């Protein structure tokens, strides 16, 4: 199994200032360097356009990360393809691929947040059609040679060369999903790796979703090797599980308050404990508790990659650093010993 970490560049309460955004971006680059030196496989940066997040263009931040790392793969987490232009997005990550020596990946999704749609002149009534069309174009661009294409949402292309090309010919493209059946079918039919973000439900409820993805892929003629899967979730580890949960709770509660509808936004301690229990969605606890939960989900899904969001809600950098080090030094070796 591969292991990665990702960030949205969250800002803690009261920290929305230019100075703090500057510091936060420096912390992201520092975290990537630590992860690279520790042997973690993947580093991801997400995209938001709100005052409480520091990153709007993952490719720019990942370019800075490429300059201070040597082996870790670099991915968006995610790029909101529905409100972006596939040509520009591909060129950005192709350039990143060349700068990083072939380490670039793309994780694309429809977007759980809507702020980018009006910002770039798109209507939410076209939420599904925008993503379907643009994913098709992005996949076409990733193939060698010129592209001829037409659709509803952008100007057509006729024998267009999309340059530069990535170092190894293609960029790995993953599709992000939160459990919607149509997302599983779309990714499976396209033969694209799937990243399942489980941030609120019990893992068992996603087994039919994963089965649907693999069935759709097999029906479309794709091999099991093409249908790779990742699971991502909110993560914090310390040596003492109780202390980990207590330390993480105020940041998680703030994140929920800022990102869920008001009627669901008040996170109680009892609800939090349920989510961080052995069968819950939160990966928060001791090394042993984290290992057990990752292995439990592996038994359910058989996924090839686990992605951890370590700095949710503006968690202080020292806590993030400790979490990265424990993940690399103790969690990952234990998982790899357990999985043949």
Backbone as numpy.savetxt, mean C-alpha at the origin, in Angstrom:
# Nx Ny Nz CAx CAy CAz Cx Cy Cz
7.86 -15.67 2.07 7.02 -14.47 2.07 7.89 -13.22 2.07
7.47 -12.21 1.29 8.12 -10.91 1.31 7.48 -10.03 2.39
8.28 -9.06 2.87 7.78 -8.15 3.90 8.10 -6.72 3.50
7.12 -5.85 3.72 7.32 -4.45 3.41 6.67 -3.54 4.44
7.03 -2.27 4.39 6.38 -1.26 5.21 5.94 -0.13 4.29
4.91 0.60 4.72 4.44 1.72 3.90 3.93 2.84 4.80
3.87 4.02 4.22 3.48 5.22 4.96 2.60 6.10 4.10
1.70 6.84 4.75 0.93 7.91 4.10 1.49 9.28 4.47
2.51 9.31 5.33 3.03 10.59 5.79 2.06 11.32 6.70
1.37 10.56 7.59 0.40 11.17 8.50 1.06 12.22 9.38
0.31 13.27 9.67 0.75 14.29 10.62 -0.08 14.17 11.89
0.56 14.25 13.04 -0.16 14.16 14.31 -0.97 15.43 14.55
-1.88 15.34 15.51 -2.76 16.47 15.83 -1.95 17.72 16.16
-2.35 18.86 15.57 -1.69 20.12 15.84 -0.38 20.33 15.12
-0.02 19.41 14.18 1.27 19.48 13.51 1.17 19.93 12.05
0.04 20.49 11.66 -0.15 20.87 10.26 0.55 22.21 10.01
1.84 22.13 9.68 2.63 23.32 9.38 3.67 22.94 8.33
4.18 23.93 7.62 5.20 23.67 6.61 6.43 23.04 7.25
6.81 23.52 8.42 8.00 22.99 9.09 7.83 21.51 9.44
6.63 21.16 9.91 6.40 19.76 10.28 6.32 18.86 9.04
5.73 19.36 7.96 5.71 18.58 6.72 7.14 18.31 6.26
7.99 19.33 6.31 9.40 19.16 5.94 10.05 18.08 6.79
9.84 18.15 8.09 10.42 17.17 9.00 9.86 15.77 8.72
8.57 15.72 8.46 7.92 14.43 8.22 8.49 13.75 6.97
8.73 14.52 5.92 9.32 13.95 4.71 10.74 13.44 4.99
11.48 14.17 5.80 12.82 13.69 6.17 12.74 12.39 6.97
11.73 12.27 7.82 11.54 11.05 8.60 11.21 9.87 7.70
10.41 10.09 6.66 10.07 9.01 5.73 11.33 8.48 5.05
12.18 9.38 4.59 13.43 8.96 3.94 14.31 8.21 4.94
14.37 8.69 6.17 15.18 8.03 7.20 14.63 6.64 7.50
13.31 6.50 7.57 12.71 5.19 7.84 13.02 4.21 6.71
13.00 4.69 5.47 13.33 3.83 4.34 14.78 3.35 4.40
15.67 4.23 4.80 17.08 3.83 4.91 17.26 2.76 5.99
16.56 2.93 7.11 16.63 1.93 8.19 16.09 0.59 7.69
14.96 0.63 6.99 14.35 -0.59 6.47 15.26 -1.28 5.46
15.91 -0.51 4.61 16.83 -1.06 3.61 18.01 -1.74 4.29
18.59 -1.07 5.26 19.74 -1.64 5.96 19.36 -2.87 6.78
18.09 -2.93 7.22 17.63 -4.05 8.04 17.22 -5.26 7.20
17.16 -5.10 5.87 16.83 -6.23 5.00 15.37 -6.40 4.68
14.53 -5.39 4.96 13.12 -5.46 4.59 13.01 -5.35 3.06
12.01 -6.02 2.48 11.95 -6.20 1.03 11.37 -5.01 0.27
10.36 -4.34 0.83 9.59 -3.36 0.06 9.32 -2.13 0.93
9.38 -0.93 0.30 9.00 0.30 0.98 7.99 1.04 0.11
6.84 1.40 0.71 5.77 2.04 -0.04 5.41 3.40 0.52
4.98 4.29 -0.38 4.53 5.63 0.00 3.18 5.89 -0.64
2.20 6.30 0.17 0.85 6.53 -0.31 0.61 7.97 -0.72
-0.55 8.19 -1.33 -0.91 9.48 -1.93 -2.16 10.04 -1.27
-2.06 11.25 -0.71 -3.21 11.99 -0.20 -3.05 13.47 -0.52
-4.15 14.17 -0.56 -4.10 15.62 -0.83 -4.96 16.35 0.20
-4.57 16.14 1.46 -5.26 16.77 2.59 -4.23 17.40 3.51
-4.64 18.37 4.34 -3.67 19.05 5.21 -3.02 18.14 6.24
-3.64 17.01 6.59 -3.09 16.15 7.63 -2.20 15.04 7.09
-1.80 15.12 5.81 -0.86 14.17 5.22 0.24 14.95 4.50
1.45 14.40 4.53 2.61 15.12 4.00 2.93 14.78 2.55
2.31 13.72 2.00 2.71 13.24 0.67 1.57 13.37 -0.31
1.81 14.07 -1.42 0.84 14.11 -2.51 1.36 13.39 -3.75
2.68 13.34 -3.94 3.27 12.64 -5.09 4.27 11.60 -4.59
3.86 10.33 -4.48 4.77 9.28 -4.00 6.04 9.16 -4.82
5.96 9.37 -6.15 7.14 9.18 -6.99 8.26 10.14 -6.61
7.91 11.35 -6.19 8.93 12.33 -5.81 9.62 11.89 -4.52
8.82 11.47 -3.53 9.39 11.02 -2.26 10.23 9.76 -2.48
9.73 8.84 -3.30 10.47 7.61 -3.57 11.77 7.89 -4.34
11.80 8.96 -5.13 13.04 9.35 -5.77 14.10 9.71 -4.74
13.68 10.44 -3.68 14.61 10.75 -2.59 15.04 9.48 -1.87
14.09 8.57 -1.67 14.40 7.29 -1.01 15.40 6.49 -1.85
15.23 6.49 -3.17 16.14 5.74 -4.04 17.59 6.17 -3.87
17.79 7.46 -3.57 19.15 7.98 -3.47 19.87 7.55 -2.19
19.13 7.06 -1.19 19.77 6.67 0.08 19.61 5.18 0.38
19.05 4.41 -0.56 18.87 2.97 -0.39 19.55 2.23 -1.53
19.72 0.91 -1.34 20.45 0.13 -2.34 19.69 -1.10 -2.84
18.84 -1.70 -2.02 18.24 -2.95 -2.45 16.72 -3.00 -2.29
16.15 -2.25 -1.38 14.73 -2.34 -1.09 13.91 -1.89 -2.30
12.81 -2.63 -2.62 11.96 -2.25 -3.73 11.05 -1.09 -3.32
10.73 -0.24 -4.29 10.04 1.02 -4.02 8.71 1.04 -4.74
7.63 1.24 -3.98 6.30 1.17 -4.57 5.41 2.31 -4.07
4.45 2.69 -4.90 3.38 3.56 -4.40 2.47 2.70 -3.53
1.71 3.36 -2.64 0.89 2.57 -1.72 -0.31 3.37 -1.18
-1.19 3.81 -2.04 -1.32 3.51 -3.44 -1.22 4.80 -4.27
-1.18 4.60 -5.63 -1.42 5.71 -6.55 -2.89 5.69 -6.93
-3.55 6.85 -6.81 -4.98 6.94 -7.12 -5.12 7.05 -8.64
-5.17 5.92 -9.30 -5.16 5.88 -10.75 -6.39 6.56 -11.35
-7.53 6.48 -10.67 -8.77 7.05 -11.21 -8.65 8.54 -11.50
-7.90 9.27 -10.69 -7.78 10.72 -10.87 -6.42 11.14 -11.43
-5.63 10.16 -11.85 -4.31 10.44 -12.42 -4.34 10.16 -13.92
-3.27 10.48 -14.59 -3.12 10.15 -16.01 -2.15 8.98 -16.11
-2.56 7.86 -16.69 -1.68 6.68 -16.75 -0.36 6.93 -17.46
-0.35 7.79 -18.45 0.89 8.08 -19.17 1.88 8.77 -18.23
1.44 9.84 -17.57 2.34 10.57 -16.66 2.78 9.67 -15.50
1.83 8.91 -14.95 2.16 8.04 -13.82 3.21 7.01 -14.22
3.04 6.41 -15.39 4.01 5.41 -15.84 5.38 6.04 -16.07
5.41 7.22 -16.66 6.69 7.89 -16.90 7.40 8.22 -15.58
6.63 8.63 -14.57 7.23 8.92 -13.26 7.89 7.68 -12.68
7.17 6.55 -12.71 7.70 5.34 -12.07 8.72 4.63 -12.95
8.69 4.87 -14.24 9.75 4.38 -15.12 11.05 5.12 -14.83
10.94 6.44 -14.62 12.11 7.23 -14.25 12.65 6.78 -12.90
11.75 6.56 -11.94 12.16 6.04 -10.64 12.86 4.69 -10.79
12.35 3.85 -11.67 12.95 2.54 -11.90 14.39 2.68 -12.37
14.63 3.60 -13.30 15.98 3.81 -13.80 16.90 4.39 -12.72
16.39 5.34 -11.95 17.19 5.94 -10.88 17.55 4.93 -9.79
16.67 3.97 -9.55 16.86 3.02 -8.44 17.50 1.71 -8.88
17.84 1.59 -10.15 18.44 0.35 -10.61 17.44 -0.78 -10.77
16.21 -0.45 -11.17 15.21 -1.49 -11.44 14.40 -1.91 -10.23
14.19 -1.00 -9.26 13.49 -1.37 -8.02 12.07 -0.82 -7.93
11.54 -0.27 -9.00 10.24 0.41 -8.95 9.07 -0.56 -9.10
7.99 -0.30 -8.36 6.72 -1.00 -8.52 5.60 0.03 -8.45
4.43 -0.35 -8.95 3.23 0.48 -8.87 2.12 -0.31 -8.20
1.52 0.29 -7.17 0.29 -0.24 -6.57 -0.79 0.79 -6.82
-1.79 0.43 -7.61 -2.81 1.39 -8.03 -4.17 1.00 -7.48
-4.99 2.02 -7.20 -6.32 1.77 -6.67 -7.29 2.86 -7.07
-8.55 2.65 -6.74 -9.60 3.63 -7.06 -9.59 4.79 -6.08
-9.10 4.53 -4.87 -9.03 5.60 -3.87 -10.15 5.53 -2.86
-9.78 5.43 -1.59 -10.76 5.46 -0.52 -11.13 6.88 -0.12
-10.36 7.86 -0.61 -10.60 9.27 -0.33 -10.92 9.97 -1.64
-11.78 10.96 -1.59 -12.30 11.55 -2.82 -11.71 12.92 -3.15
-10.77 13.44 -2.34 -10.34 14.82 -2.54 -9.65 15.05 -3.88
-9.03 14.01 -4.45 -8.31 14.20 -5.71 -9.24 14.31 -6.92
-10.46 13.83 -6.81 -11.37 13.84 -7.96 -11.75 15.26 -8.38
-12.33 16.09 -7.50 -12.63 17.46 -7.93 -11.37 18.28 -8.18
-10.29 17.97 -7.48 -9.05 18.73 -7.65 -8.53 18.63 -9.08
-8.72 17.47 -9.71 -8.22 17.26 -11.06 -9.34 17.16 -12.10
-10.53 17.66 -11.73 -11.60 17.79 -12.70 -12.34 16.52 -13.03
-12.42 15.56 -12.08 -13.14 14.31 -12.32 -14.39 14.25 -11.46
-15.40 13.55 -11.95 -16.65 13.39 -11.22 -16.69 12.04 -10.52
-17.17 12.04 -9.28 -17.30 10.78 -8.54 -18.35 9.87 -9.14
-19.22 10.39 -9.99 -20.20 9.53 -10.66 -19.51 8.59 -11.65
-18.26 8.90 -12.02 -17.50 8.06 -12.95 -16.42 7.25 -12.22
-16.62 7.04 -10.93 -15.64 6.39 -10.06 -15.17 5.05 -10.63
-16.10 4.20 -11.05 -15.76 2.87 -11.56 -15.18 2.94 -12.96
-15.82 3.69 -13.86 -15.38 3.70 -15.26 -14.01 4.33 -15.41
-13.70 5.34 -14.59 -12.37 5.95 -14.64 -11.29 4.93 -14.33
-11.50 4.15 -13.29 -10.46 3.19 -12.91 -10.34 2.06 -13.94
-11.46 1.52 -14.38 -11.40 0.43 -15.36 -10.65 0.84 -16.61
-11.00 2.01 -17.14 -10.38 2.46 -18.38 -8.89 2.75 -18.19
-8.56 3.43 -17.11 -7.17 3.83 -16.90 -6.28 2.63 -16.55
-6.84 1.64 -15.86 -6.05 0.44 -15.59 -5.73 -0.27 -16.90
-6.70 -0.35 -17.81 -6.45 -0.97 -19.10 -5.35 -0.26 -19.87
-5.35 1.07 -19.83 -4.31 1.83 -20.52 -2.96 1.63 -19.85
-2.92 1.65 -18.52 -1.66 1.47 -17.80 -1.03 0.11 -18.14
-1.84 -0.93 -18.17 -1.34 -2.27 -18.52 -0.82 -2.28 -19.96
-1.51 -1.60 -20.87 -1.07 -1.54 -22.27 0.27 -0.82 -22.39
0.44 0.26 -21.63 1.69 1.01 -21.66 2.85 0.15 -21.18
2.58 -0.73 -20.24 3.63 -1.56 -19.64 4.18 -2.61 -20.60
3.47 -2.87 -21.70 3.96 -3.82 -22.70 4.97 -3.13 -23.62
5.92 -3.88 -24.16 6.92 -3.27 -25.05 6.27 -2.71 -26.32
6.87 -1.66 -26.85 6.43 -1.12 -28.12 5.50 0.06 -27.99
5.12 0.64 -29.14 4.23 1.80 -29.12 2.81 1.42 -28.74
2.04 2.40 -28.28 0.68 2.17 -27.78 -0.32 2.88 -28.68
-1.33 2.15 -29.11 -2.50 2.74 -29.77 -3.71 2.42 -28.91
-4.46 3.46 -28.56 -5.52 3.28 -27.56 -6.52 4.42 -27.68
-7.79 4.14 -27.36 -8.79 5.20 -27.26 -9.77 4.86 -26.15
-10.31 5.91 -25.52 -11.27 5.73 -24.44 -12.11 6.98 -24.25
-12.86 7.02 -23.14 -13.78 8.12 -22.88 -13.15 9.26 -22.10
-12.12 8.98 -21.32 -11.67 9.92 -20.30 -10.38 10.66 -20.62
-9.75 10.37 -21.74 -8.56 11.13 -22.12 -8.40 11.01 -23.64
-7.49 11.82 -24.20 -7.27 11.82 -25.63 -6.69 10.47 -26.08
-6.98 10.05 -27.32 -6.46 8.77 -27.81 -4.96 8.81 -28.05
-4.38 7.62 -28.16 -2.97 7.47 -28.48 -2.85 6.68 -29.77
-1.96 7.10 -30.66 -1.75 6.40 -31.92 -0.25 6.14 -32.10
0.14 4.87 -31.98 1.55 4.47 -32.10 2.45 5.36 -31.25
2.02 5.59 -30.02 2.77 6.49 -29.12 3.81 5.70 -28.34
5.04 6.22 -28.34 6.09 5.65 -27.50 6.07 6.37 -26.15
5.84 5.60 -25.09 5.80 6.16 -23.73 7.19 5.98 -23.13
7.90 7.06 -22.99 9.30 7.00 -22.57 9.48 7.78 -21.26
10.52 7.40 -20.45 11.47 6.32 -20.70 10.88 4.96 -20.37
11.55 3.91 -20.79 11.16 2.55 -20.46 11.89 2.08 -19.20
11.27 1.22 -18.40 11.93 0.73 -17.19 13.11 -0.18 -17.52
13.97 -0.34 -16.55 15.25 -1.03 -16.76 15.06 -2.47 -17.23
14.09 -3.17 -16.66 13.89 -4.59 -17.01 12.68 -4.80 -17.91
12.28 -3.76 -18.61 11.23 -3.91 -19.62 9.84 -3.61 -19.14
9.49 -4.03 -17.94 8.16 -3.80 -17.37 8.28 -3.42 -15.90
7.30 -2.68 -15.42 7.17 -2.37 -13.99 6.13 -3.31 -13.40
6.41 -3.98 -12.28 5.36 -4.75 -11.62 4.19 -3.85 -11.23
2.99 -4.19 -11.66 1.78 -3.41 -11.35 0.88 -4.27 -10.47
0.57 -3.77 -9.27 -0.33 -4.42 -8.33 -1.63 -3.62 -8.26
-2.72 -4.30 -7.96 -4.02 -3.65 -7.78 -4.39 -3.68 -6.30
-4.74 -2.53 -5.75 -5.15 -2.43 -4.35 -6.66 -2.62 -4.23
-7.09 -3.32 -3.19 -8.52 -3.57 -2.99 -8.82 -3.64 -1.50
-10.07 -3.30 -1.16 -10.49 -3.35 0.22 -11.53 -4.41 0.50
-11.79 -5.29 -0.46 -12.74 -6.38 -0.24 -13.95 -6.37 -1.13
-14.05 -5.41 -2.06 -15.19 -5.35 -2.98 -15.06 -6.46 -4.02
-16.09 -7.29 -4.22 -15.99 -8.40 -5.17 -15.56 -7.98 -6.57
-16.06 -6.84 -7.05 -15.69 -6.40 -8.40 -14.19 -6.15 -8.51
-13.55 -5.71 -7.41 -12.10 -5.49 -7.42 -11.35 -6.81 -7.57
-11.84 -7.84 -6.89 -11.21 -9.16 -6.99 -11.31 -9.70 -8.41
-12.48 -9.56 -9.01 -12.69 -10.06 -10.37 -11.85 -9.29 -11.36
-11.80 -7.97 -11.23 -11.02 -7.12 -12.14 -9.54 -7.52 -12.12
-8.96 -7.63 -10.93 -7.55 -7.98 -10.82 -7.27 -9.38 -11.31
-8.17 -10.31 -10.99 -7.98 -11.70 -11.43 -8.02 -11.83 -12.93
-9.01 -11.21 -13.56 -9.12 -11.29 -15.02 -7.92 -10.67 -15.72
-7.37 -9.60 -15.14 -6.20 -8.95 -15.73 -4.90 -9.69 -15.44
-4.94 -10.67 -14.53 -3.73 -11.40 -14.16 -2.74 -10.56 -13.39
-3.25 -9.59 -12.62 -2.38 -8.69 -11.87 -2.34 -9.09 -10.39
-1.19 -8.95 -9.75 -1.11 -9.20 -8.30 -2.07 -8.30 -7.54
-2.59 -8.81 -6.44 -3.63 -8.12 -5.66 -3.11 -7.81 -4.27
-3.32 -6.57 -3.82 -3.01 -6.17 -2.45 -4.31 -5.93 -1.69
-4.59 -6.79 -0.72 -5.80 -6.68 0.09 -5.50 -5.88 1.34
-6.18 -4.76 1.51 -6.01 -3.93 2.71 -7.10 -4.32 3.70
-6.70 -5.05 4.72 -7.64 -5.42 5.79 -7.37 -4.52 6.98
-8.18 -3.47 7.13 -7.94 -2.51 8.21 -9.12 -2.42 9.18
-10.11 -3.32 9.03 -11.23 -3.20 9.93 -12.04 -4.45 10.16
-11.94 -5.42 9.28 -12.77 -6.61 9.41 -12.00 -7.81 9.94
-12.73 -8.82 10.40 -12.09 -10.06 10.81 -11.56 -10.77 9.57
-10.36 -11.34 9.63 -9.74 -11.90 8.43 -10.59 -12.94 7.71
-11.34 -13.75 8.45 -12.10 -14.82 7.82 -13.09 -14.31 6.77
-13.58 -13.09 6.95 -14.60 -12.59 6.03 -14.03 -12.33 4.63
-12.69 -12.28 4.49 -12.09 -12.01 3.19 -11.72 -13.28 2.42
-11.92 -14.44 3.01 -11.59 -15.68 2.30 -12.39 -15.81 1.00
-13.72 -15.57 0.98 -14.44 -15.62 -0.31 -13.91 -14.63 -1.33
-13.48 -13.46 -0.89 -12.91 -12.45 -1.77 -11.64 -12.97 -2.44
-10.76 -13.57 -1.65 -9.51 -14.11 -2.19 -9.80 -15.26 -3.14
-10.75 -16.12 -2.78 -11.11 -17.23 -3.66 -11.68 -16.71 -4.98
-12.46 -15.65 -4.93 -13.02 -15.06 -6.14 -11.92 -14.51 -7.04
-10.93 -13.86 -6.46 -9.79 -13.35 -7.22 -9.07 -14.48 -7.96
-8.78 -15.56 -7.25 -8.04 -16.66 -7.87 -8.89 -17.39 -8.91
-10.18 -17.53 -8.63 -11.07 -18.18 -9.60 -11.20 -17.36 -10.87
-11.32 -16.04 -10.73 -11.43 -15.17 -11.91 -10.14 -15.21 -12.73
-9.00 -15.26 -12.04 -7.73 -15.34 -12.74 -7.55 -16.65 -13.48
-7.93 -17.76 -12.82 -7.82 -19.08 -13.46 -8.75 -19.16 -14.67
-9.97 -18.64 -14.53 -10.92 -18.67 -15.63 -10.41 -17.86 -16.83
-9.64 -16.79 -16.56 -9.09 -15.97 -17.63 -7.82 -16.58 -18.23
-7.37 -17.71 -17.68 -6.21 -18.39 -18.24 -4.88 -18.02 -17.63
-4.90 -17.35 -16.48 -3.65 -16.94 -15.84 -3.16 -18.03 -14.90
-1.86 -18.20 -14.83 -1.27 -19.23 -13.96 -1.30 -18.77 -12.51
-1.29 -19.72 -11.57 -1.23 -19.34 -10.14 -0.02 -18.46 -9.81
1.09 -18.64 -10.54 2.28 -17.83 -10.27 2.04 -16.35 -10.57
1.13 -16.06 -11.52 0.81 -14.66 -11.83 -0.06 -14.04 -10.76
-0.87 -14.85 -10.09 -1.89 -14.34 -9.18 -1.33 -14.21 -7.77
-0.29 -13.40 -7.64 0.31 -13.17 -6.33 -0.60 -12.27 -5.48
-0.44 -12.37 -4.18 -1.29 -11.60 -3.29 -0.50 -11.05 -2.11
-0.86 -9.84 -1.72 -0.30 -9.22 -0.53 -1.44 -8.86 0.42
-1.13 -8.83 1.70 -2.07 -8.37 2.73 -1.41 -7.20 3.44
-2.12 -6.09 3.58 -1.57 -4.94 4.29 -2.46 -4.58 5.47
-1.85 -4.00 6.50 -2.62 -3.63 7.67 -1.87 -2.67 8.57
-2.58 -2.13 9.54 -1.99 -1.22 10.52 -1.16 -2.01 11.53
0.00 -1.48 11.90 1.01 -2.30 12.58 1.76 -1.49 13.63
1.96 -2.10 14.79 2.90 -1.56 15.78 3.33 -2.70 16.69
4.64 -2.84 16.88 5.16 -3.92 17.70 6.12 -3.37 18.74
6.01 -3.91 19.96 6.98 -3.69 21.02 7.22 -5.03 21.70
8.18 -5.08 22.58 8.44 -6.36 23.26 7.29 -6.74 24.20
6.65 -5.74 24.78 5.50 -5.98 25.67 4.23 -5.63 24.92
3.35 -6.61 24.74 2.14 -6.40 23.95 1.19 -5.37 24.54
1.02 -5.39 25.85 0.11 -4.44 26.49 0.62 -3.01 26.29
1.91 -2.81 26.48 2.49 -1.47 26.29 2.37 -1.02 24.83
2.51 -1.96 23.90 2.35 -1.62 22.48 0.95 -1.11 22.21
-0.05 -1.80 22.75 -1.44 -1.40 22.50 -1.75 -0.05 23.16
-1.25 0.15 24.36 -1.50 1.42 25.04 -0.82 2.59 24.31
0.39 2.37 23.82 1.12 3.44 23.15 0.49 3.79 21.81
-0.01 2.79 21.10 -0.55 2.98 19.75 -1.97 3.56 19.76
-2.71 3.32 20.83 -4.14 3.64 20.86 -4.46 5.11 20.56
-3.82 6.10 21.19 -4.22 7.49 20.90 -4.01 7.90 19.44
-2.99 7.35 18.81 -2.73 7.68 17.40 -3.73 6.98 16.49
-4.07 5.77 16.82 -5.06 5.04 16.03 -6.44 5.67 16.19
-6.78 6.06 17.42 -8.08 6.70 17.66 -8.20 8.00 16.87
-7.11 8.77 16.82 -7.14 10.01 16.05 -7.30 9.72 14.56
-6.60 8.72 14.07 -6.71 8.35 12.65 -8.16 7.98 12.31
-8.78 7.18 13.16 -10.17 6.78 12.92 -11.08 8.00 12.93
-10.87 8.90 13.88 -11.71 10.10 13.98 -11.61 10.97 12.74
-10.43 11.00 12.13 -10.21 11.86 10.96 -10.62 11.23 9.64
-10.81 9.90 9.63 -10.97 9.23 8.35 -12.23 8.39 8.19
-13.06 8.32 9.22 -14.31 7.58 9.08 -15.49 8.54 9.25
-16.65 8.16 8.71 -17.85 8.98 8.94 -18.08 9.18 10.43
-18.67 10.31 10.77 -18.81 10.70 12.17 -19.46 9.63 13.04
-20.45 8.91 12.49 -21.15 7.92 13.31 -20.28 6.72 13.67
-19.13 6.54 12.95 -18.23 5.42 13.24 -16.89 5.89 13.78
-16.75 7.18 14.05 -15.42 7.74 14.26 -14.93 7.71 15.70
-15.76 7.38 16.66 -15.33 7.37 18.05 -14.87 5.96 18.41
-13.57 5.76 18.49 -13.01 4.45 18.79 -12.88 4.26 20.30
-13.62 3.31 20.85 -13.54 3.01 22.28 -12.40 2.02 22.52
-11.95 1.96 23.79 -10.89 1.02 24.13 -11.34 -0.42 23.91
-12.59 -0.74 24.23 -13.07 -2.11 24.07 -13.11 -2.52 22.59
-13.53 -1.59 21.72 -13.53 -1.89 20.28 -12.10 -2.05 19.78
-11.21 -1.23 20.29 -9.81 -1.32 19.92 -9.19 -2.65 20.34
-9.50 -3.08 21.55 -8.98 -4.37 22.02 -9.50 -5.52 21.17
-10.76 -5.42 20.73 -11.30 -6.46 19.85 -10.55 -6.50 18.52
-10.24 -5.32 17.98 -9.52 -5.27 16.70 -8.09 -5.77 16.83
-7.48 -5.60 18.00 -6.11 -6.04 18.20 -6.03 -7.43 18.84
-7.17 -8.10 18.99 -7.20 -9.46 19.52 -6.62 -10.44 18.49
-6.38 -11.69 18.86 -5.76 -12.64 17.92 -6.49 -12.81 16.61
-7.82 -12.60 16.56 -8.55 -12.74 15.30 -8.98 -11.40 14.72
-8.45 -10.29 15.24 -8.83 -8.97 14.76 -7.93 -8.48 13.64
-8.27 -7.30 13.10 -7.57 -6.78 11.93 -6.29 -6.03 12.26
-6.15 -5.54 13.49 -4.97 -4.72 13.85 -3.78 -5.59 14.23
-2.62 -5.30 13.63 -1.39 -5.99 13.98 -0.66 -5.14 15.02
-1.13 -5.21 16.25 -0.56 -4.41 17.34 -0.33 -5.33 18.52
0.92 -5.38 19.01 1.20 -6.24 20.15 2.67 -6.57 20.26
2.95 -7.70 20.93 4.32 -8.17 21.10 4.79 -8.88 19.83
6.08 -9.19 19.80 6.63 -9.93 18.66 5.88 -11.24 18.48
5.66 -11.96 19.56 4.99 -13.26 19.47 3.55 -13.12 18.97
2.85 -12.08 19.45 1.47 -11.87 19.01 1.40 -11.50 17.53
2.33 -10.70 17.08 2.37 -10.31 15.66 2.67 -11.53 14.80
3.65 -12.33 15.19 4.01 -13.53 14.43 2.81 -14.46 14.32
2.13 -14.69 15.42 0.97 -15.59 15.41 -0.12 -15.07 14.48
-0.34 -13.76 14.46 -1.41 -13.21 13.61 -1.04 -13.29 12.13
0.20 -13.00 11.79 0.61 -13.11 10.39 0.50 -14.55 9.92
0.91 -15.49 10.76 0.80 -16.90 10.38 -0.65 -17.35 10.27
-1.52 -16.83 11.14 -2.94 -17.14 11.05 -3.50 -16.69 9.71
-3.17 -15.46 9.29 -3.68 -14.97 8.02 -3.05 -15.72 6.84
-1.81 -16.14 7.00 -1.18 -16.93 5.93 -1.93 -18.25 5.73
-2.37 -18.85 6.82 -3.16 -20.07 6.70 -4.47 -19.82 5.96
-5.05 -18.64 6.13 -6.31 -18.30 5.47 -6.11 -17.97 3.99
-5.07 -17.20 3.67 -4.95 -16.61 2.34 -3.81 -17.18 1.49
-2.76 -17.70 2.12 -1.61 -18.17 1.36 -0.94 -17.07 0.56
-0.88 -15.87 1.12 -0.34 -14.72 0.39 1.19 -14.75 0.37
1.74 -13.98 -0.59 3.19 -13.96 -0.79 3.87 -12.71 -0.22
3.09 -11.74 0.25 3.67 -10.51 0.75 2.82 -9.97 1.90
3.51 -9.43 2.92 2.82 -8.73 4.01 3.36 -7.31 4.07
2.44 -6.31 4.09 2.82 -4.90 4.13 2.27 -4.26 5.40
3.14 -3.59 6.16 2.78 -3.01 7.45 2.82 -1.49 7.40
1.72 -0.85 7.82 1.70 0.61 7.96 2.07 0.95 9.40
3.27 1.47 9.61 3.82 1.60 10.96 3.62 2.95 11.61
3.32 3.99 10.83 3.35 5.34 11.41 1.98 6.01 11.40
0.96 5.25 11.54 -0.41 5.74 11.43 -0.70 6.82 12.48
-1.42 7.85 12.05 -1.82 8.91 12.97 -0.70 9.81 13.43
0.45 9.77 12.73 1.57 10.61 13.14 2.36 10.06 14.30
2.47 8.75 14.37 3.25 8.11 15.43 4.67 8.69 15.47
5.21 8.99 16.65 6.56 9.58 16.73 7.61 8.70 16.07
8.61 9.35 15.48 9.60 8.62 14.68 10.34 7.58 15.51
10.65 7.85 16.75 11.39 6.88 17.56 10.59 5.59 17.74
9.27 5.69 17.86 8.43 4.50 17.96 8.40 3.76 16.63
8.37 4.51 15.53 8.39 3.89 14.21 9.71 3.15 13.99
10.80 3.78 14.36 12.13 3.19 14.20 12.23 1.88 14.98
11.77 1.88 16.23 11.81 0.67 17.05 10.98 -0.44 16.42
9.83 -0.07 15.87 8.94 -1.05 15.25 9.59 -1.67 14.01
10.24 -0.85 13.20 10.93 -1.37 12.01 12.02 -2.35 12.44
12.78 -1.98 13.45 13.90 -2.83 13.88 13.42 -4.16 14.43
12.33 -4.15 15.22 11.79 -5.41 15.74 11.17 -6.25 14.62
10.49 -5.61 13.69 9.94 -6.34 12.54 11.05 -7.07 11.80
12.15 -6.37 11.52 13.23 -6.96 10.74 14.02 -8.01 11.52
14.30 -7.72 12.79 15.20 -8.57 13.57 14.52 -9.79 14.17
13.21 -9.69 14.47 12.57 -10.78 15.19 11.31 -11.32 14.53
10.45 -10.43 14.02 9.19 -10.92 13.43 9.46 -11.67 12.12
10.17 -11.05 11.20 10.39 -11.66 9.89 11.14 -12.99 9.99
12.25 -13.09 10.76 12.92 -14.40 10.87 12.00 -15.48 11.44
11.15 -15.13 12.41 10.25 -16.12 12.98 9.24 -16.62 11.95
8.72 -15.70 11.14 7.76 -16.09 10.08 8.45 -17.00 9.07
9.66 -16.66 8.66 10.34 -17.44 7.64 10.76 -18.81 8.16
10.99 -18.93 9.46 11.24 -20.26 10.02 9.98 -21.11 10.00
8.84 -20.46 10.17 7.58 -21.20 10.30 6.99 -21.61 8.95
7.26 -20.81 7.90 6.70 -21.10 6.57 7.75 -21.84 5.75
7.44 -23.04 5.29 8.44 -23.82 4.53 8.89 -23.06 3.29
